């Protein structure tokens, strides 16, 4: 099932026909809903996700038909962009993502935040966006998610809003250079996979759980902090390299200076939020551990996945 989901996400990248891409996106949705049926106990959330995707699919196919019959390109662009913004959970169409994320397991949430978004991003890259739309998307993605994250403690909701925040960078890369966004997206996916493995390995479901662990090795105390700083793009961590490269591309044109400043301010706000969540792990080491029942092999297996995905993300950047 996972292989089919991956194939249905990759095949549209070799086509420029929006109708064909929409067809693969529907296959992708069907496969993902099938996975949700086995991973979410609350079936109402599955129906809720299905209902949202039905609205999105209707808007997209309606836009394609409208364009073919009447050639109203402005109306076509408006409806299909609105549908794709909803698919990507970009504000103000974002509320469904944090609601459903609380009921998903880590594997399904990872798929929703990464693999499921490839096709909508690619469809947007094939549609001409005006500068006003880009400004609107980046402002909403840059400042609304950090504000909503301030009082949250649930990691799944926090990472959902973090994904929305990263969407602002990818949308601008789509507008600026069509192929750079894919490298950024793959890089972000590997970082997210590493972070999800870390959270699952340490059984951290709320950010205040970091105060309750006494790890086997002292260096493990710093892993959550390092991964969160990496996600925030703090130098010298690997994700900073990708953001620095994006800023380097933006700096060639003074027309995008305001957008660049907004993205950098947003990154600083996210850095503050991540630091506020994780700084306690620097000072507290001697709390009761809940990891004593984890076998030796399991410890090293998950650490191997974490370090391996970080290494792969660096290789992707160098390609």
PyMOL commands that set and color helices and strands:
alter all, ss='L'
color gray80, all
select helices_A, chain A and resi 2-14+18-39+43-70+73-87+95-101+106-113+117-125+131-149+155-176+180-202+207-212+218-232+238-250+254-278+280-283+296-318
alter helices_A, ss='H'
color red, helices_A
deselect
rebuild
show_as cartoon
